[in-house]
Amino acid sequence: MFDLDRWQEIFSSIRSNVLRTVLSGFTVALGLFIFVVLFGIGKGLQNAFTEGFARDAQNLITIYTGKTTLAYKGLQSDRTVTMDNEDYDFLINTDKEKVGDASPRYTTSLMVKYGKESGTYQINGAEPGEKIIENRKMLDGRYLSPMDLARKQNVAVIGRMVQRDLIKNGSPIGKDLNINGTMFKVVGVFSDDGGDWDERHITVPITTLQQMKKGSDTVSTAYIAYNEKLTPQEAIKYGDELKDRLKARKNVAPDDENGVRVWNNAQNMNETFQFMAVLTIIVGFIGLGTLLAGIIGISNIMVYIVKERTKEIGVRKAIGAKPKSIVALIVQESVVITVVSGIIGVAVGVLALSLIGDSLEEYFIKSPSVGWGTIFMAFIALVCSGLIAGFVPAYRASRIKPIEALRTE
């Protein structure tokens, strides 16, 4: 391996046969280049889908009510079903070990004024858990606290666009907003990945908003983030159980799909996982096919190279070279070409992904990249294939008698 004469002979052979070396190296480099780029784009697709489902809590179950479409238990159809605080408590206190973060929401649209500026905004009465459920990021101040709810404080957390529309300059913290004639002190500003619409919301304690609505205990929507330890199948079953329990509680027919409605992200995540599994298999299959093509290519080239050097092998054997040294020389040359070409292929592939960056985001490919572990395994596979590709024909050629090798045209 560390025989200086052998290394000099290898480099002399490479310099003497530049075209042959380039062709064999190009096959390896191209195989790894395509492999890296392909897997990187596959990872970019995964990143885009993951981000697409991360705007709100991924483990979210949303429960809301509507009008019944079927008569049930002596009650007529087209009946409005309304949730209240007790219904919400019932939902979250049943199977509490399956509940993560949760928040009720009472929604209304009200006129909001600040100085000479005014506008109609969606006002959400909620609990502190809404921050996690909506995946909101605080830009200034704080979110609601349990004390705000207990004391029915007149405090508000506003979206970034509300600040831009009404308060404009300076920090809004501590400023007073006139919401439908009642003054609310701004305690925080949030951003939301949902965009401008979600950032034009104002959140206040649900207890305060219900009190403003003449002591109403209405809940428009129940948000329940299920325990992340649940599998998608378990979470889907849990969501169905919540729907059935609320239907029974509100006297809604079991097959009435409009009286009580449930949106369960677990269903979407389950379908996404299935899609990503299929996508991973397809990308993996194509990537392995690319590697296999590279292996076949270098094997064919090594067979040609050894055949071309048959006379050289005959001369070496005639002057006393042992078959072992002949095989070692050809295998070592094959490995050197494979390693150098593989490094070039990987480097160009990683550079290509870096240049692509987020330019393909409109095609749902975000931050394409490949883990070094995957690259290393692919690299080792090609190096081993290069070793085998050089060994097999070299071993066969080393067994040819010198006189037969010298007669080869």
Phi, psi and chi 1 to 4 in degrees:
 res  aa     phi    psi   chi1   chi2   chi3   chi4
   1 MET       -  -39.6 -179.3   66.8 -178.2      -
   2 PHE  -107.3   24.9  -60.7  101.9      -      -
   3 ASP   -75.7  113.8 -172.4  -24.9      -      -
   4 LEU   -60.5  -40.2 -177.0   59.6      -      -
   5 ASP   -62.3  -39.0  -68.8  -24.7      -      -
   6 ARG   -66.2  -41.3 -178.3 -178.2  -65.1  172.1
   7 TRP   -63.5  -40.8  -80.0  106.0      -      -
   8 GLN   -62.6  -37.9  -71.0  176.7  -19.1      -
   9 GLU   -67.6  -38.6 -163.7  168.0  -11.5      -
  10 ILE   -63.9  -48.7  -71.9  172.0      -      -
  11 PHE   -66.8  -32.5  -69.7  125.1      -      -
  12 SER   -65.2  -41.0  175.5      -      -      -
  13 SER   -65.4  -39.4  174.4      -      -      -
  14 ILE   -65.5  -43.9  -69.1  174.0      -      -
  15 ARG   -65.6  -32.8  -75.0 -166.3  -59.3  -90.4
  16 SER   -77.9  -19.2  -58.6      -      -      -
  17 ASN  -131.6   63.1  -58.6  -83.9      -      -
  18 VAL   -61.9  -45.7  175.5      -      -      -
  19 LEU   -61.2  -45.4 -179.8   60.0      -      -
  20 ARG   -60.1  -42.9 -176.4 -177.3   73.2 -168.0
  21 THR   -66.4  -43.0  -56.8      -      -      -
  22 VAL   -63.7  -41.9  169.5      -      -      -
  23 LEU   -63.5  -44.9  -72.0  174.9      -      -
  24 SER   -67.9  -39.4   57.5      -      -      -
  25 GLY   -70.6  -35.6      -      -      -      -
  26 PHE   -61.1  -39.3  178.5   75.4      -      -
  27 THR   -60.1  -44.7  -55.0      -      -      -
  28 VAL   -67.7  -47.6  176.2      -      -      -
  29 ALA   -62.2  -42.6      -      -      -      -
  30 LEU   -64.9  -41.0 -178.2   62.8      -      -
  31 GLY   -59.9  -47.0      -      -      -      -
  32 LEU   -71.1  -35.3  -87.8  174.1      -      -
  33 PHE   -60.6  -49.8  169.8   77.0      -      -
  34 ILE   -63.6  -40.1  -64.8  175.5      -      -
  35 PHE   -60.0  -48.9  178.0   85.2      -      -
  36 VAL   -63.8  -47.0  169.3      -      -      -
  37 VAL   -64.7  -42.2  171.4      -      -      -
  38 LEU   -64.5  -47.5 -168.5   64.4      -      -
  39 PHE   -65.9  -35.4  -97.9   77.9      -      -
  40 GLY   -63.3  -42.6      -      -      -      -
  41 ILE   -66.1  -38.7  -70.5  175.2      -      -
  42 GLY   -59.6  -41.6      -      -      -      -
  43 LYS   -65.9  -36.2  179.8   63.0  176.3  176.9
  44 GLY   -62.2  -39.5      -      -      -      -
  45 LEU   -63.2  -42.5  -76.8  169.8      -      -
  46 GLN   -61.4  -42.9  -69.1  179.9  -19.2      -
  47 ASN   -61.1  -42.9  -67.3  -21.5      -      -
  48 ALA   -64.3  -43.3      -      -      -      -
  49 PHE   -68.4  -39.4  -86.9   91.8      -      -
  50 THR   -62.1  -44.4  -60.7      -      -      -
  51 GLU   -66.6  -35.6 -176.5  176.3  -69.9      -
  52 GLY   -62.1  -29.5      -      -      -      -
  53 PHE   -98.2    6.7  -78.7   92.3      -      -
  54 ALA  -104.8    6.6      -      -      -      -
  55 ARG   -63.1  -46.0  -88.3 -159.2  -79.9 -179.4
  56 ASP  -111.2  175.8  -65.4  -25.1      -      -
  57 ALA   -54.3  129.5      -      -      -      -
  58 GLN   -68.6  -26.1  -65.5 -174.0   23.9      -
  59 ASN  -100.1   45.3   54.8  -31.8      -      -
  60 LEU  -102.2  135.5 -178.2   62.2      -      -
  61 ILE  -116.0  123.9  -63.0  174.7      -      -
  62 THR  -111.0  126.2  -55.1      -      -      -
  63 ILE  -121.0  127.1  -55.2  171.6      -      -
  64 TYR  -145.9  166.7   48.1   99.9      -      -
  65 THR  -119.5  165.2   56.0      -      -      -
  66 GLY  -147.4 -141.5      -      -      -      -
  67 LYS  -105.8  139.6  -72.7 -171.6  174.8 -177.4
  68 THR   -70.3  150.9   60.2      -      -      -
  69 THR  -111.6   -7.4   56.3      -      -      -
  70 LEU  -129.6  143.1  -60.5  172.9      -      -
  71 ALA   -72.9  144.7      -      -      -      -
  72 TYR  -156.6  132.0 -175.5   64.8      -      -
  73 LYS    53.0   42.3  -71.2 -172.1  175.7 -179.8
  74 GLY    80.5   -1.0      -      -      -      -
  75 LEU   -96.1  141.3  -60.5  171.9      -      -
  76 GLN   -76.4  164.1   61.4 -176.2    7.4      -
  77 SER   -77.6  175.3   60.8      -      -      -
  78 ASP    59.0   33.0 -158.8   33.6      -      -
  79 ARG   -96.8  132.8  171.9  172.5   53.5   91.9
  80 THR   -76.7  125.0  -60.0      -      -      -
  81 VAL   -99.8  129.0  179.7      -      -      -
  82 THR  -125.5  131.9  -55.6      -      -      -
  83 MET   -86.7  152.6  -87.6 -166.2  -63.9      -
  84 ASP  -133.6 -176.8   56.5   29.6      -      -
  85 ASN   -59.0  -39.4  -67.3  -23.8      -      -
  86 GLU   -66.8  -37.1  -69.6 -175.2   -1.5      -
  87 ASP   -63.2  -43.5  -64.8  -35.5      -      -
  88 TYR   -61.6  -46.2  171.2   75.0      -      -
  89 ASP   -61.1  -38.2  -68.7  -21.7      -      -
  90 PHE   -60.7  -43.0  167.2   76.5      -      -
  91 LEU   -66.1  -45.4  -69.4  172.2      -      -
  92 ILE   -81.2  -18.9   64.1  170.5      -      -
  93 ASN   -93.2   -2.4  -70.5  -37.8      -      -
  94 THR   -95.3  124.0  -56.1      -      -      -
  95 ASP    57.0   56.1  -67.0  -26.3      -      -
  96 LYS   -60.1  -27.0  -67.3 -175.8   67.9  172.3
  97 GLU   -68.2  -15.1   68.9  -79.9   -1.5      -
  98 LYS   -93.8   -3.3  -65.1 -179.5 -179.6  179.1
  99 VAL  -100.9  131.7  178.5      -      -      -
 100 GLY   -97.7 -114.7      -      -      -      -
 101 ASP   -82.4  152.5  -65.4  -71.3      -      -
 102 ALA  -154.4  156.7      -      -      -      -
 103 SER  -161.3  137.1  174.8      -      -      -
 104 PRO   -82.0  162.7   31.8  -33.9      -      -
 105 ARG  -142.5  130.4  176.7 -177.4  -79.1 -178.9
 106 TYR  -114.4  118.5  179.1   30.3      -      -
 107 THR  -112.2  137.8  -59.3      -      -      -
 108 THR  -153.2  163.1 -173.7      -      -      -
 109 SER  -110.8  127.3  -67.5      -      -      -
 110 LEU  -136.9  158.2  -61.9  172.6      -      -
 111 MET   -76.7  131.0  176.6   62.8   70.1      -
 112 VAL  -121.6  132.6 -178.9      -      -      -
 113 LYS  -126.3  145.3  -61.7  178.8 -179.4  178.7
 114 TYR  -145.9  111.5  177.1   77.7      -      -
 115 GLY    61.8 -125.7      -      -      -      -
 116 LYS   -90.7   -5.8  -64.3 -178.8  179.9 -180.0
 117 GLU   -92.5  146.7  -55.6  -66.5  -22.1      -
 118 SER  -155.8  163.7   64.3      -      -      -
 119 GLY  -179.4  161.5      -      -      -      -
 120 THR   -95.4  127.1  -59.7      -      -      -
 121 TYR  -130.7  157.0  -67.4   90.0      -      -
 122 GLN   -77.6  123.4  178.9  171.3  -48.4      -
 123 ILE  -104.8  123.9  -48.1  -61.7      -      -
 124 ASN  -110.4  117.8  -60.5  -40.3      -      -
 125 GLY   -84.9  123.8      -      -      -      -
 126 ALA  -150.0 -177.3      -      -      -      -
 127 GLU  -113.4  171.2  -67.3 -176.8   -4.8      -
 128 PRO   -56.4  -28.9  -27.8   35.7      -      -
 129 GLY   -62.4  -16.1      -      -      -      -
 130 GLU   -60.5  -33.5 -177.1 -168.3   53.0      -
 131 LYS   -58.0  -44.7  175.5  177.8  179.1  -69.6
 132 ILE   -75.0  -40.6  -63.1  173.8      -      -
 133 ILE   -63.2  -40.7  -73.7  169.3      -      -
 134 GLU   -85.4   -2.7  -70.1  -75.1   -4.4      -
 135 ASN    56.7   45.4 -162.6   23.4      -      -
 136 ARG   -87.7  146.5  -72.3  174.6  172.3  170.1
 137 LYS  -114.6  130.9  -60.1  174.9 -178.3   63.7
 138 MET   -80.4  126.6  -62.1  -53.4  -60.8      -
 139 LEU   -94.2  -25.9  -59.2  177.7      -      -
 140 ASP  -161.4  145.0 -161.7    0.0      -      -
 141 GLY    71.6 -146.3      -      -      -      -
 142 ARG  -134.8  174.0   63.8  174.6  178.1   84.6
 143 TYR   -97.9 -172.9 -144.6   75.3      -      -
 144 LEU   -65.7  153.9  -59.3 -180.0      -      -
 145 SER  -123.8  159.9   70.1      -      -      -
 146 PRO   -56.2  -32.4  -26.2   35.6      -      -
 147 MET   -65.8  -35.6 -170.8   68.2   70.7      -
 148 ASP   -60.6  -41.4  -65.7  -28.8      -      -
 149 LEU   -70.0  -44.8  -89.2   77.5      -      -
 150 ALA   -62.4  -38.1      -      -      -      -
 151 ARG   -94.8    0.4  -66.0 -178.0  175.9  178.6
 152 LYS    52.4   50.2  -59.6 -179.8 -178.8  179.4
 153 GLN   -70.7  147.7  -59.3  -83.7   46.1      -
 154 ASN   -89.4   72.9  -73.6    8.4      -      -
 155 VAL  -123.1  153.5  -65.1      -      -      -
 156 ALA  -139.2  142.7      -      -      -      -
 157 VAL  -111.2  122.7 -174.9      -      -      -
 158 ILE  -109.8  152.5   63.5  175.6      -      -
 159 GLY   -75.6  161.3      -      -      -      -
 160 ARG   -57.3  -38.6 -178.5  179.0   60.7   88.7
 161 MET   -72.2  -29.0  -62.6  -57.3  -67.5      -
 162 VAL   -65.6  -42.8  176.8      -      -      -
 163 GLN   -60.3  -43.8  175.7 -172.9   -1.4      -
 164 ARG   -64.9  -38.4 -164.2 -166.4   72.8  168.1
 165 ASP   -72.4  -42.9  -66.2  -14.7      -      -
 166 LEU  -102.5  -54.5  -61.4 -179.2      -      -
 167 ILE   -88.1  -35.3  -59.6  175.3      -      -
 168 LYS    63.7  -84.1  -61.5 -178.8  178.1  179.5
 169 ASN   -96.7  144.3  -60.9  -39.3      -      -
 170 GLY    82.3  169.8      -      -      -      -
 171 SER   -72.9  133.5  173.4      -      -      -
 172 PRO   -83.2   -9.5   31.4  -34.1      -      -
 173 ILE   -61.8  127.4  -54.4  -57.6      -      -
 174 GLY    90.3   -9.5      -      -      -      -
 175 LYS   -76.9  153.9  -58.3  -70.8  178.5   63.8
 176 ASP  -103.7  129.1  -69.4  -37.4      -      -
 177 LEU  -105.5  139.7  -64.6  179.8      -      -
 178 ASN   -93.9  104.2 -177.7  -27.4      -      -
 179 ILE  -105.9  104.3  -58.7  179.2      -      -
 180 ASN    54.2   38.7 -159.6   41.1      -      -
 181 GLY    91.1   -4.4      -      -      -      -
 182 THR  -113.2  134.3  -57.9      -      -      -
 183 MET   -84.7  130.5  -55.9  -54.3  -66.7      -
 184 PHE  -123.4  135.7  -78.9   76.3      -      -
 185 LYS   -90.3  129.5 -170.3  173.8  -65.8  -64.5
 186 VAL   -74.9  123.8  177.2      -      -      -
 187 VAL  -113.7   -9.2  -65.0      -      -      -
 188 GLY  -166.2  157.7      -      -      -      -
 189 VAL  -128.0  132.7 -179.0      -      -      -
 190 PHE  -122.7  158.5   64.7   82.5      -      -
 191 SER  -113.8  155.8   66.4      -      -      -
 192 ASP  -141.0  131.1 -165.9  -53.9      -      -
 193 ASP   -65.2  -10.3  -69.0  -22.4      -      -
 194 GLY   -69.4  -13.2      -      -      -      -
 195 GLY   103.3 -168.6      -      -      -      -
 196 ASP   -59.0  -37.4  -69.8   -3.5      -      -
 197 TRP   -61.0  -48.9  169.3 -106.4      -      -
 198 ASP   -68.7  -24.0  -75.3  -10.1      -      -
 199 GLU   -86.5    2.5  -69.2 -179.3  -19.8      -
 200 ARG  -102.9   21.0  -79.7 -164.5  165.6   89.6
 201 HIS   -96.0  154.7  -70.6 -169.1      -      -
 202 ILE  -125.6  128.9  -62.2  175.0      -      -
 203 THR  -109.2  131.3  -67.0      -      -      -
 204 VAL  -129.5  165.0  -58.6      -      -      -
 205 PRO   -59.1  134.4  -24.4   34.6      -      -
 206 ILE   -63.0  -31.4 -171.3  170.5      -      -
 207 THR   -65.4  -36.7   50.6      -      -      -
 208 THR   -68.8  -45.6  -55.3      -      -      -
 209 LEU   -66.2  -39.8 -173.1   58.5      -      -
 210 GLN   -63.7  -36.0  -72.4  175.7  -22.7      -
 211 GLN   -67.1  -37.8 -177.8  175.3 -101.3      -
 212 MET   -63.2  -31.5  -74.7  176.5   62.0      -
 213 LYS   -88.6   45.1  -69.1  -66.1 -174.9  175.2
 214 LYS    56.5   44.9  -61.0  178.4 -179.3  179.3
 215 GLY    73.8   19.2      -      -      -      -
 216 SER   -64.4  146.6  168.7      -      -      -
 217 ASP  -115.7   25.9   63.8  -10.3      -      -
 218 THR   -69.7  141.3  -60.5      -      -      -
 219 VAL  -121.7  119.2  173.3      -      -      -
 220 SER   -74.0  -42.3  -53.7      -      -      -
 221 THR  -144.6  143.6  -49.4      -      -      -
 222 ALA  -111.6  122.0      -      -      -      -
 223 TYR  -105.9  123.0  -67.6  107.4      -      -
 224 ILE  -129.5  117.4  -60.9  175.2      -      -
 225 ALA   -90.8  113.6      -      -      -      -
 226 TYR   -72.9  157.8   58.0   82.3      -      -
 227 ASN   -56.6  128.6 -167.9  -44.2      -      -
 228 GLU   -66.7  -11.7  -67.3 -178.9  -10.4      -
 229 LYS   -74.3  -16.6  -66.8 -178.8  179.8  178.8
 230 LEU   -72.4  139.9  -62.1 -179.1      -      -
 231 THR   -74.1  161.9   65.0      -      -      -
 232 PRO   -54.3  -39.3  -29.5   36.5      -      -
 233 GLN   -66.0  -41.4  -69.6   74.2   23.1      -
 234 GLU   -66.4  -38.2  -70.0  172.8  -22.5      -
 235 ALA   -68.2  -37.6      -      -      -      -
 236 ILE   -63.4  -43.2  -68.8  171.0      -      -
 237 LYS   -63.5  -40.4 -178.5 -179.3  177.6 -178.4
 238 TYR   -63.5  -41.7  175.3   52.9      -      -
 239 GLY   -62.6  -40.4      -      -      -      -
 240 ASP   -65.1  -37.8  -68.7  -20.8      -      -
 241 GLU   -64.7  -42.1  -70.1  172.1   -8.0      -
 242 LEU   -61.2  -42.7  -69.9  175.6      -      -
 243 LYS   -62.8  -44.5  179.1  167.6   66.3  173.1
 244 ASP   -64.6  -39.7  -68.0  -17.9      -      -
 245 ARG   -66.3  -42.2  -71.6  167.2 -175.0  163.3
 246 LEU   -69.3  -36.3 -173.0   58.2      -      -
 247 LYS   -61.5  -43.8  -80.0 -175.8  175.2 -178.1
 248 ALA   -64.3  -38.5      -      -      -      -
 249 ARG   -68.8  -35.1 -177.3  178.2  174.1   87.3
 250 LYS  -100.3   10.3  -53.0  -57.6  -71.5 -173.4
 251 ASN    56.6   50.9  -66.8  -43.0      -      -
 252 VAL  -108.9  135.8  175.5      -      -      -
 253 ALA   -57.7  138.9      -      -      -      -
 254 PRO   -54.9  -33.1  -25.2   34.9      -      -
 255 ASP   -98.8   13.6   51.4  -10.8      -      -
 256 ASP   -85.0  112.0 -171.5  -28.8      -      -
 257 GLU   -88.4   -2.3  -63.6  -59.8  -35.2      -
 258 ASN  -110.0  -27.2 -162.2   56.5      -      -
 259 GLY   -63.1  -45.2      -      -      -      -
 260 VAL  -130.2  123.7  173.4      -      -      -
 261 ARG  -121.1  142.7  -71.2  171.3  -76.0  178.3
 262 VAL  -129.0  128.8  172.4      -      -      -
 263 TRP  -109.9  114.5  177.5  -98.1      -      -
 264 ASN  -114.4  113.7 -165.3  -21.6      -      -
 265 ASN   -63.3  -20.8  -90.3    8.7      -      -
 266 ALA   -61.0  -35.0      -      -      -      -
 267 GLN   -64.2  -44.2 -176.8   67.0   47.1      -
 268 ASN   -65.3  -42.4  -61.6  -32.9      -      -
 269 MET   -65.5  -38.2  -68.0  -57.8  -63.9      -
 270 ASN   -61.7  -44.5 -168.8   41.7      -      -
 271 GLU   -67.2  -35.9  -66.2  171.1   -2.8      -
 272 THR   -66.4  -43.3  -58.7      -      -      -
 273 PHE   -59.9  -40.7  -70.7  149.6      -      -
 274 GLN   -64.7  -43.2  -68.5  174.5   -3.4      -
 275 PHE   -62.7  -44.8  173.7   79.9      -      -
 276 MET   -65.9  -33.9  -65.6  -49.9  -58.7      -
 277 ALA   -64.5  -44.0      -      -      -      -
 278 VAL   -64.2  -42.7  172.1      -      -      -
 279 LEU   -62.3  -42.3 -179.9   63.3      -      -
 280 THR   -62.8  -40.7  -58.5      -      -      -
 281 ILE   -64.0  -43.1  -68.8  171.8      -      -
 282 ILE   -64.6  -47.0  -68.0  173.5      -      -
 283 VAL   -63.5  -41.9  171.5      -      -      -
 284 GLY   -62.8  -41.2      -      -      -      -
 285 PHE   -63.4  -45.0 -180.0   77.6      -      -
 286 ILE   -66.3  -41.0  -63.1  174.5      -      -
 287 GLY   -62.6  -43.6      -      -      -      -
 288 LEU   -65.8  -35.4  -69.4  175.6      -      -
 289 GLY   -63.3  -38.0      -      -      -      -
 290 THR   -65.0  -44.3  -57.3      -      -      -
 291 LEU   -62.7  -41.5  -77.2 -179.5      -      -
 292 LEU   -62.3  -39.7 -176.8   59.6      -      -
 293 ALA   -62.5  -40.2      -      -      -      -
 294 GLY   -63.6  -40.7      -      -      -      -
 295 ILE   -64.0  -45.0  -68.2  170.5      -      -
 296 ILE   -64.0  -40.4  -66.5  172.7      -      -
 297 GLY   -62.0  -48.6      -      -      -      -
 298 ILE   -69.0  -30.3 -166.4  171.5      -      -
 299 SER   -65.3  -44.4  -61.4      -      -      -
 300 ASN   -63.1  -41.7  -69.3  -24.5      -      -
 301 ILE   -66.2  -39.3  -70.5  175.1      -      -
 302 MET   -67.0  -36.4  -72.0  -50.1  -59.8      -
 303 VAL   -61.8  -43.1  169.0      -      -      -
 304 TYR   -64.9  -43.4  169.2   75.9      -      -
 305 ILE   -61.4  -45.2  -70.2  172.7      -      -
 306 VAL   -65.4  -39.4  172.8      -      -      -
 307 LYS   -64.0  -38.9 -174.9  176.6 -179.0 -179.4
 308 GLU   -65.7  -28.9 -172.3 -174.8   49.1      -
 309 ARG   -98.4   17.7  -61.5  174.6   66.4  176.7
 310 THR   -59.5  -44.8  -57.9      -      -      -
 311 LYS   -62.5  -41.2  -81.9 -169.1  175.9 -177.8
 312 GLU   -59.8  -40.0  175.5 -168.2  -27.7      -
 313 ILE   -65.6  -39.9  -67.4  171.2      -      -
 314 GLY   -62.1  -41.7      -      -      -      -
 315 VAL   -63.2  -43.5  171.3      -      -      -
 316 ARG   -60.8  -42.7  -71.1  178.1  179.4  -83.8
 317 LYS   -68.0  -35.5  -67.7 -168.2   71.1  173.6
 318 ALA   -65.1  -32.1      -      -      -      -
 319 ILE   -94.2   10.3   61.2  176.6      -      -
 320 GLY   106.5    5.8      -      -      -      -
 321 ALA   -68.4  138.1      -      -      -      -
 322 LYS   -83.9  148.0  -64.5 -179.5  179.4  179.7
 323 PRO   -52.4  -37.0  -27.3   36.0      -      -
 324 LYS   -60.0  -43.4 -176.7  178.1  178.8 -179.2
 325 SER   -70.3  -33.0   65.2      -      -      -
 326 ILE   -66.7  -46.0  -64.9  172.7      -      -
 327 VAL   -62.0  -44.4  172.3      -      -      -
 328 ALA   -61.1  -39.4      -      -      -      -
 329 LEU   -63.9  -48.4  176.7   66.4      -      -
 330 ILE   -68.4  -41.0  -64.4  175.8      -      -
 331 VAL   -64.0  -43.0  166.8      -      -      -
 332 GLN   -63.9  -40.0 -165.1  167.3  -29.0      -
 333 GLU   -63.3  -41.7 -178.4  178.4  -22.3      -
 334 SER   -62.1  -43.5  172.5      -      -      -
 335 VAL   -66.4  -40.1  170.7      -      -      -
 336 VAL   -60.8  -47.7  167.4      -      -      -
 337 ILE   -62.0  -42.2  -66.1  172.3      -      -
 338 THR   -65.4  -44.3  -55.4      -      -      -
 339 VAL   -64.3  -49.5  169.1      -      -      -
 340 VAL   -62.8  -45.4  173.2      -      -      -
 341 SER   -65.6  -38.6  -56.5      -      -      -
 342 GLY   -63.0  -42.7      -      -      -      -
 343 ILE   -61.9  -42.0  -68.3  173.6      -      -
 344 ILE   -63.3  -44.8  -67.0  173.3      -      -
 345 GLY   -61.0  -43.0      -      -      -      -
 346 VAL   -65.7  -45.5  168.1      -      -      -
 347 ALA   -60.6  -44.4      -      -      -      -
 348 VAL   -67.8  -38.0  175.1      -      -      -
 349 GLY   -63.2  -46.4      -      -      -      -
 350 VAL   -64.1  -39.3  171.3      -      -      -
 351 LEU   -63.6  -41.1  176.9   62.0      -      -
 352 ALA   -61.9  -43.4      -      -      -      -
 353 LEU   -64.1  -37.6  -69.2  178.2      -      -
 354 SER   -65.1  -39.8  176.7      -      -      -
 355 LEU   -70.4  -34.6  -67.1  175.2      -      -
 356 ILE   -64.0  -46.0  -69.8  172.2      -      -
 357 GLY    50.4 -129.2      -      -      -      -
 358 ASP  -101.0   18.6  -70.2  -26.6      -      -
 359 SER   -67.8  -18.8   62.1      -      -      -
 360 LEU  -102.7   18.7  -61.5  178.3      -      -
 361 GLU   -62.0  -31.7 -167.1  167.5  -10.5      -
 362 GLU   -67.0  -16.8   59.8  180.0  -51.1      -
 363 TYR  -101.8   20.6  -58.2  105.8      -      -
 364 PHE    64.0   36.7  -57.3  101.4      -      -
 365 ILE  -123.2  108.0  -61.7  172.4      -      -
 366 LYS  -119.8  127.5 -176.4  175.1  178.6   63.3
 367 SER    49.1   60.1  -57.5      -      -      -
 368 PRO   -63.7  136.2   24.5  -34.0      -      -
 369 SER  -161.0  164.9   61.5      -      -      -
 370 VAL  -132.1  135.8 -177.9      -      -      -
 371 GLY   -67.8  145.1      -      -      -      -
 372 TRP   -65.6  -26.0  -74.0  107.2      -      -
 373 GLY   -64.1  -43.6      -      -      -      -
 374 THR   -64.3  -43.1  -58.5      -      -      -
 375 ILE   -61.8  -43.1  -67.5  175.8      -      -
 376 PHE   -62.3  -43.6  178.9   75.2      -      -
 377 MET   -64.3  -41.7  -66.0  -58.8  -65.8      -
 378 ALA   -65.3  -39.9      -      -      -      -
 379 PHE   -63.0  -46.2 -176.0   79.4      -      -
 380 ILE   -62.6  -38.8  -67.8  -61.1      -      -
 381 ALA   -61.3  -41.8      -      -      -      -
 382 LEU   -72.5  -37.0  -92.5 -178.3      -      -
 383 VAL   -63.6  -44.0  169.8      -      -      -
 384 CYS   -63.5  -39.0  -68.7      -      -      -
 385 SER   -66.3  -36.5   69.3      -      -      -
 386 GLY   -64.6  -37.8      -      -      -      -
 387 LEU   -64.5  -47.0 -170.5  152.0      -      -
 388 ILE   -66.5  -40.4  -63.7  170.9      -      -
 389 ALA   -61.9  -33.0      -      -      -      -
 390 GLY   -82.3  -33.2      -      -      -      -
 391 PHE   -70.3  -46.2  173.4   79.1      -      -
 392 VAL   -60.1  -54.7  173.7      -      -      -
 393 PRO   -68.3  -32.3   22.0  -31.7      -      -
 394 ALA   -66.1  -39.7      -      -      -      -
 395 TYR   -64.9  -41.6  177.5   74.3      -      -
 396 ARG   -64.6  -43.2  -70.7  175.8  179.8  171.7
 397 ALA   -66.4  -32.8      -      -      -      -
 398 SER   -69.6  -16.3   68.7      -      -      -
 399 ARG   -91.8   -5.7  -63.6  174.7   64.2   86.5
 400 ILE   -73.2  140.2  -61.1  176.3      -      -
 401 LYS   -69.4  144.0  -65.6  179.2 -179.6  179.8
 402 PRO   -53.6  -40.8  -27.1   35.2      -      -
 403 ILE   -66.1  -36.8 -171.7   63.6      -      -
 404 GLU   -70.6  -38.0  -66.5  177.6    0.9      -
 405 ALA   -65.6  -38.1      -      -      -      -
 406 LEU   -71.3  -23.7  -68.2  170.5      -      -
 407 ARG   -81.2  -14.1  -74.2  174.9  179.4  170.0
 408 THR   -66.6  130.1  -56.4      -      -      -
 409 GLU   -89.3      -  -67.0  -63.0  -27.2      -
